[in-house]
Amino acid sequence: MKYRRRIYYSASQRAEIWDRWQRGESMSSIGRRFERQSSSVFSVISPTGGIRPPDRKRGSLALSLAEREEISRGLSVNYSLRAIARQLGRVPSTVSREVRRNGGRSAYRATASDQAAWDRALRPKPCKLACHPSLSRTVSAKLRRKWSPEQIAGWLKRAFPGETHKQVSHETIYRSLYIQARGVLKKELLEHLRAKRTIRRSRHASLKRNGLGQIKDAIPISERPASVEDRAVPGHWEGDLIGGSKNSYIATLVERHSRYVMLVKVANKDTNSVISALIKQSQRLPRELYKSLTWDRGKELADHPRLTMATDVEVYFCDPQSPWQRGSNENTNRLLRQYLPRGTDLSVHSQAKLSAIARQLNERPRKTLQYQTPAEKFAACVAAIS
């Protein structure tokens, strides 16, 4: 049986792999740089869940290799340990302990002793979640509710101000999930994250989006009032369609001021079905909280004049291939993929089910709202107009 030769990377090559990974390069791209398969890059990155291990440094008071070589030379000419210590400017107990740990006067070797000390110094710091079981249980419960690590960290800081033992950073949560050697959070909790990955990707990894369709008589986003742009006034929404298998679609609506989400079941992607569903949904809102709608260039809103006539809502359209102009909606669509995965049949979900998903999303704290929930923010808007 023929075995593949094991691939080794030097320390400098491993450092370059991590540099490229953190810049957002793919494993295939990194592998081509070293003329190797992406699987060999995966073997470097996967043991720590895609999270770069910190660089190790020697303590400032630790014996150096040069000092150990001086000890070895002193022992070879039968100097006393006190004499060697005086020559190094160290206390005798330091030299005595060093020699005793590494084979005694007769077996002491500088290089082997230096490597042994380096290996012994590898003492991973206990994870905060491992030291505080109640905090770990709280984090696990929130992850099962599909809160992101950043939302959990922000909520804990808001809920327990000044109680650091009840708080944890989002980075610690991610590391506990992706570095399973820590053994704190169960691996199955990864399934509750938005990104269904076994290793963590760089924030610089790109996602490509394409614009769709052409709209006649479209009012461009450049003509949208400044009061909409700065999010100070509630009642301005962003919308889009997300698709599933078997030509199934759901309309998503996000209120810009509060990030409040509504999901609308649509029968089809044609403009008549979408516009009719949006008109019906608008009747559930106070008129003061439904003033404008910003959409992309999808043809499902080709009949936008009918929506404006029925609801008195101004419809604005993003520039072609500019989904970032309705960033709140784009972000929400990514959040929704936790509940409505790509490639699944969306038509099986009733409006009641979609409303339940929206409710759960609206009860998740948001960093951009100082970890308030969209539901809290939107309720305040409703109360203000009552």
C-alpha positions as CSV (number, residue, x, y, z in Angstrom):
1,M,0.0,0.0,0.0
2,K,1.4,3.4,-1.0
3,Y,1.2,6.2,1.5
4,R,1.4,9.9,0.8
5,R,4.5,11.7,2.0
6,R,3.7,13.9,5.0
7,I,4.0,17.6,4.3
8,Y,5.8,19.8,6.8
9,Y,5.8,23.6,7.0
10,S,8.6,25.6,8.6
11,A,7.9,28.2,11.3
12,S,8.2,31.0,8.7
13,Q,5.9,29.2,6.3
14,R,3.3,28.7,9.0
15,A,3.5,32.4,9.9
16,E,2.9,33.3,6.2
17,I,0.0,30.9,6.0
18,W,-1.7,32.6,9.0
19,D,-0.9,36.1,7.6
20,R,-2.6,35.2,4.3
21,W,-5.5,33.5,6.1
22,Q,-6.1,36.5,8.2
23,R,-6.1,38.7,5.1
24,G,-9.0,36.7,3.8
25,E,-7.2,34.4,1.2
26,S,-8.7,31.0,0.5
27,M,-7.0,27.8,1.3
28,S,-6.6,27.0,-2.4
29,S,-4.9,30.4,-3.0
30,I,-2.6,29.8,0.0
31,G,-1.8,26.3,-1.2
32,R,-0.8,27.6,-4.7
33,R,1.7,29.9,-3.1
34,F,3.5,26.9,-1.7
35,E,2.7,24.6,-4.6
36,R,0.7,22.3,-2.4
37,Q,-2.8,21.2,-2.0
38,S,-5.4,23.1,0.0
39,S,-5.7,20.1,2.3
40,S,-2.2,20.7,3.6
41,V,-3.1,24.3,4.5
42,F,-6.2,23.0,6.2
43,S,-4.0,20.8,8.4
44,V,-2.3,23.9,9.7
45,I,-5.4,26.0,10.3
46,S,-8.0,23.5,11.5
47,P,-6.5,22.4,14.8
48,T,-7.2,25.8,16.3
49,G,-10.5,26.3,14.5
50,G,-9.1,28.9,12.1
51,I,-8.0,31.1,15.0
52,R,-4.3,32.1,14.9
53,P,-2.5,30.8,18.0
54,P,-0.7,33.6,19.9
55,D,3.1,33.8,19.4
56,R,5.0,32.4,22.4
57,K,7.6,34.5,24.1
58,R,10.2,33.7,26.8
59,G,9.8,35.3,30.2
60,S,12.2,38.2,30.9
61,L,13.6,36.4,33.9
62,A,14.0,32.9,32.3
63,L,17.4,31.5,31.6
64,S,18.6,32.0,28.1
65,L,20.3,29.5,25.8
66,A,23.6,31.4,26.2
67,E,23.3,31.2,30.0
68,R,22.7,27.5,29.8
69,E,25.8,27.1,27.7
70,E,27.8,28.9,30.3
71,I,26.4,26.5,33.0
72,S,27.4,23.6,30.8
73,R,30.9,24.9,30.3
74,G,31.2,25.6,34.0
75,L,30.1,22.0,34.9
76,S,32.6,20.5,32.4
77,V,35.5,22.1,34.3
78,N,34.1,21.3,37.7
79,Y,33.2,24.8,38.8
80,S,30.9,24.9,41.8
81,L,27.3,25.9,41.3
82,R,27.9,29.0,43.4
83,A,30.8,30.0,41.2
84,I,28.7,29.5,38.0
85,A,25.9,31.6,39.6
86,R,28.3,34.4,40.4
87,Q,29.6,34.4,36.8
88,L,26.0,34.6,35.5
89,G,24.8,37.2,38.0
90,R,22.2,34.7,39.2
91,V,21.3,33.4,42.6
92,P,22.7,29.9,43.4
93,S,19.3,28.4,43.8
94,T,18.5,29.2,40.1
95,V,21.5,27.4,38.8
96,S,21.0,24.5,41.3
97,R,17.4,24.0,40.3
98,E,18.3,24.2,36.6
99,V,20.9,21.5,36.8
100,R,18.8,19.2,39.1
101,R,15.9,19.4,36.6
102,N,18.0,18.4,33.6
103,G,19.9,15.3,34.6
104,G,22.4,16.6,37.2
105,R,26.1,17.6,36.8
106,S,27.0,14.6,34.7
107,A,24.1,14.6,32.2
108,Y,23.4,18.3,31.8
109,R,23.3,19.6,28.2
110,A,22.5,23.2,27.3
111,T,20.5,22.7,24.1
112,A,18.4,19.8,25.5
113,S,17.8,21.7,28.8
114,D,16.7,24.8,26.9
115,Q,14.2,22.9,24.8
116,A,12.9,21.1,27.9
117,A,12.3,24.4,29.6
118,W,10.5,25.7,26.6
119,D,8.2,22.7,26.6
120,R,7.5,22.8,30.3
121,A,6.5,26.5,30.0
122,L,3.6,25.6,27.8
123,R,0.8,26.0,30.4
124,P,-2.4,27.2,28.7
125,K,-4.3,29.8,30.7
126,P,-7.6,28.4,32.0
127,C,-10.5,29.7,29.9
128,K,-12.9,32.1,31.8
129,L,-15.9,30.0,30.8
130,A,-14.2,26.9,32.3
131,C,-13.6,28.7,35.6
132,H,-17.2,30.0,35.8
133,P,-19.7,27.2,35.0
134,S,-22.8,29.4,35.6
135,L,-21.4,31.9,33.0
136,S,-20.8,29.0,30.6
137,R,-24.4,27.8,31.0
138,T,-25.7,31.3,30.3
139,V,-23.7,31.6,27.2
140,S,-24.8,28.1,26.0
141,A,-28.5,29.1,26.5
142,K,-28.1,32.3,24.5
143,L,-26.3,30.5,21.7
144,R,-29.2,28.0,21.5
145,R,-31.5,31.0,21.1
146,K,-29.3,31.9,18.1
147,W,-27.7,35.0,19.7
148,S,-24.3,35.8,18.2
149,P,-21.2,35.8,20.5
150,E,-21.0,39.6,20.1
151,Q,-24.7,40.0,21.1
152,I,-24.1,37.7,24.2
153,A,-21.1,39.7,25.3
154,G,-22.8,43.0,24.9
155,W,-25.9,41.8,26.7
156,L,-23.9,40.5,29.6
157,K,-22.0,43.8,29.9
158,R,-25.4,45.6,30.0
159,A,-27.1,43.2,32.3
160,F,-24.3,42.9,34.9
161,P,-22.4,46.2,34.9
162,G,-19.3,46.1,37.1
163,E,-19.6,42.3,37.7
164,T,-16.7,41.1,35.6
165,H,-17.1,37.5,36.7
166,K,-20.5,37.5,34.9
167,Q,-19.1,39.0,31.7
168,V,-17.1,37.5,28.9
169,S,-15.7,38.8,25.6
170,H,-17.1,37.6,22.2
171,E,-13.6,36.5,21.3
172,T,-13.5,34.1,24.2
173,I,-16.8,32.6,23.2
174,Y,-15.6,32.1,19.6
175,R,-12.4,30.5,20.8
176,S,-14.3,28.2,23.2
177,L,-16.5,27.1,20.2
178,Y,-13.8,26.7,17.5
179,I,-10.9,25.4,19.7
180,Q,-12.5,22.2,21.0
181,A,-9.4,21.3,23.0
182,R,-10.7,23.8,25.6
183,G,-13.6,21.5,26.2
184,V,-15.9,24.3,27.5
185,L,-18.7,24.8,25.0
186,K,-20.1,21.8,23.1
187,K,-19.3,21.6,19.4
188,E,-22.9,21.2,18.5
189,L,-23.5,24.8,19.6
190,L,-21.7,25.8,16.4
191,E,-24.9,24.9,14.6
192,H,-26.6,27.9,16.1
193,L,-24.2,30.4,14.6
194,R,-25.1,32.2,11.4
195,A,-22.0,30.9,9.6
196,K,-22.2,27.1,9.5
197,R,-18.4,26.7,9.4
198,T,-16.1,24.3,11.2
199,I,-13.3,26.9,11.2
200,R,-13.4,30.7,11.7
201,R,-13.0,32.8,8.5
202,S,-11.3,36.2,8.4
203,R,-13.5,39.3,8.5
204,H,-11.7,40.3,5.2
205,A,-13.0,37.3,3.3
206,S,-15.1,38.7,0.5
207,L,-18.7,37.9,-0.4
208,K,-19.9,38.8,-3.9
209,R,-23.4,40.1,-4.6
210,N,-25.1,41.0,-8.0
211,G,-27.7,43.5,-8.8
212,L,-30.9,42.4,-10.5
213,G,-33.4,43.8,-12.9
214,Q,-34.4,47.2,-14.3
215,I,-37.2,49.4,-13.0
216,K,-39.1,52.1,-14.9
217,D,-39.8,55.4,-13.3
218,A,-37.7,54.4,-10.4
219,I,-37.0,57.2,-7.9
220,P,-33.2,56.9,-7.1
221,I,-31.9,56.7,-3.6
222,S,-30.1,60.0,-4.2
223,E,-33.5,61.7,-4.0
224,R,-34.3,60.2,-0.6
225,P,-34.6,62.9,2.1
226,A,-31.7,63.4,4.5
227,S,-34.0,62.6,7.4
228,V,-34.2,59.0,6.1
229,E,-30.4,58.8,5.7
230,D,-29.5,59.6,9.3
231,R,-31.9,57.1,10.8
232,A,-33.1,59.8,13.3
233,V,-36.8,59.5,12.2
234,P,-38.6,56.1,12.5
235,G,-40.9,54.8,9.8
236,H,-38.5,54.3,6.9
237,W,-37.9,50.7,5.7
238,E,-35.6,48.7,3.6
239,G,-36.9,45.6,1.7
240,D,-35.8,42.7,-0.3
241,L,-36.8,39.2,-1.4
242,I,-34.9,36.1,-0.2
243,G,-35.3,32.9,-2.3
244,G,-35.4,29.2,-1.6
245,S,-35.8,26.1,-3.6
246,K,-38.9,25.4,-5.9
247,N,-39.2,29.1,-6.7
248,S,-40.2,30.0,-3.1
249,Y,-39.7,33.5,-1.8
250,I,-40.2,35.6,1.3
251,A,-40.2,39.4,1.5
252,T,-38.0,40.9,4.3
253,L,-38.6,44.4,5.7
254,V,-36.3,46.2,8.1
255,E,-37.1,49.5,9.8
256,R,-34.0,51.7,9.6
257,H,-34.3,53.5,13.0
258,S,-34.9,50.4,15.2
259,R,-33.8,47.5,12.9
260,Y,-37.2,46.0,13.5
261,V,-37.8,43.1,11.2
262,M,-41.0,41.9,9.4
263,L,-41.2,38.8,7.2
264,V,-43.9,38.6,4.6
265,K,-45.0,35.3,2.9
266,V,-45.4,35.8,-0.9
267,A,-47.1,33.5,-3.3
268,N,-44.6,34.1,-6.1
269,K,-41.8,36.4,-7.3
270,D,-44.0,38.2,-9.9
271,T,-44.6,41.9,-9.2
272,N,-48.4,41.4,-8.6
273,S,-47.9,38.9,-5.8
274,V,-45.1,40.9,-4.1
275,I,-46.9,44.2,-4.3
276,S,-50.2,42.7,-3.0
277,A,-48.4,41.1,-0.1
278,L,-46.6,44.3,0.8
279,I,-49.9,46.3,0.7
280,K,-51.5,43.7,3.0
281,Q,-48.6,43.9,5.4
282,S,-48.6,47.7,5.5
283,Q,-52.2,47.6,6.9
284,R,-50.8,46.1,10.2
285,L,-48.7,49.2,10.9
286,P,-49.5,52.7,12.0
287,R,-49.3,55.1,9.1
288,E,-46.8,57.2,11.0
289,L,-44.4,54.2,11.0
290,Y,-44.6,53.4,7.3
291,K,-43.4,56.4,5.4
292,S,-40.9,55.1,2.8
293,L,-39.4,51.9,1.4
294,T,-36.0,51.4,-0.1
295,W,-35.6,48.4,-2.4
296,D,-33.0,47.1,-4.8
297,R,-33.4,46.9,-8.6
298,G,-35.3,43.6,-8.6
299,K,-38.2,43.4,-11.0
300,E,-40.6,42.2,-8.3
301,L,-41.2,45.9,-7.6
302,A,-41.8,46.9,-11.2
303,D,-45.4,47.9,-10.2
304,H,-44.2,50.2,-7.4
305,P,-46.7,53.0,-8.3
306,R,-49.5,50.7,-7.1
307,L,-47.8,50.3,-3.8
308,T,-47.4,54.0,-3.4
309,M,-51.0,54.7,-4.4
310,A,-52.4,52.1,-2.0
311,T,-50.3,53.0,1.0
312,D,-48.9,56.5,0.4
313,V,-45.4,55.1,0.9
314,E,-42.6,56.6,-1.2
315,V,-40.5,53.9,-2.9
316,Y,-36.8,54.5,-3.5
317,F,-34.4,52.3,-5.4
318,C,-30.7,51.6,-4.9
319,D,-28.2,52.2,-7.6
320,P,-27.5,49.2,-9.8
321,Q,-25.2,46.6,-8.1
322,S,-25.2,48.6,-4.8
323,P,-26.8,46.4,-2.1
324,W,-24.7,48.2,0.6
325,Q,-27.1,51.1,0.1
326,R,-29.7,49.1,2.1
327,G,-27.2,47.6,4.5
328,S,-29.6,47.0,7.4
329,N,-31.6,44.7,5.1
330,E,-28.6,42.9,3.7
331,N,-27.4,42.3,7.2
332,T,-30.8,41.0,8.3
333,N,-31.0,38.6,5.4
334,R,-27.7,37.1,6.5
335,L,-29.1,36.7,10.0
336,L,-32.2,35.1,8.6
337,R,-30.2,32.3,7.0
338,Q,-29.8,30.8,10.4
339,Y,-33.6,30.1,10.4
340,L,-34.2,29.9,6.6
341,P,-31.1,28.1,5.1
342,R,-30.2,28.6,1.5
343,G,-31.6,25.9,-0.8
344,T,-34.6,25.0,1.4
345,D,-38.2,25.3,0.4
346,L,-39.5,28.5,1.9
347,S,-43.1,27.9,0.9
348,V,-43.5,25.4,3.7
349,H,-43.4,28.2,6.3
350,S,-46.8,29.7,7.2
351,Q,-47.1,33.4,8.0
352,A,-47.4,32.6,11.6
353,K,-44.1,30.7,11.5
354,L,-42.4,33.6,9.7
355,S,-43.8,36.0,12.3
356,A,-42.4,33.8,15.1
357,I,-38.9,33.9,13.4
358,A,-39.1,37.7,13.1
359,R,-40.1,37.9,16.8
360,Q,-37.1,35.9,17.9
361,L,-34.8,38.0,15.7
362,N,-36.3,41.2,17.1
363,E,-35.7,40.0,20.6
364,R,-31.9,39.6,20.0
365,P,-29.8,42.6,21.3
366,R,-27.9,44.5,18.7
367,K,-24.5,46.1,19.0
368,T,-25.6,49.1,16.8
369,L,-28.4,49.8,19.3
370,Q,-26.1,49.6,22.3
371,Y,-27.4,46.1,22.9
372,Q,-31.0,47.1,23.1
373,T,-33.3,44.9,21.1
374,P,-35.2,46.0,18.0
375,A,-38.4,45.1,19.7
376,E,-37.7,47.5,22.6
377,K,-36.7,50.3,20.2
378,F,-39.8,49.8,17.9
379,A,-42.1,49.6,20.9
380,A,-40.8,53.0,22.1
381,C,-41.6,54.4,18.6
382,V,-45.2,53.1,18.8
383,A,-45.6,54.5,22.3
384,A,-44.3,57.9,21.1
385,I,-47.1,58.2,18.5
386,S,-49.9,56.9,20.7
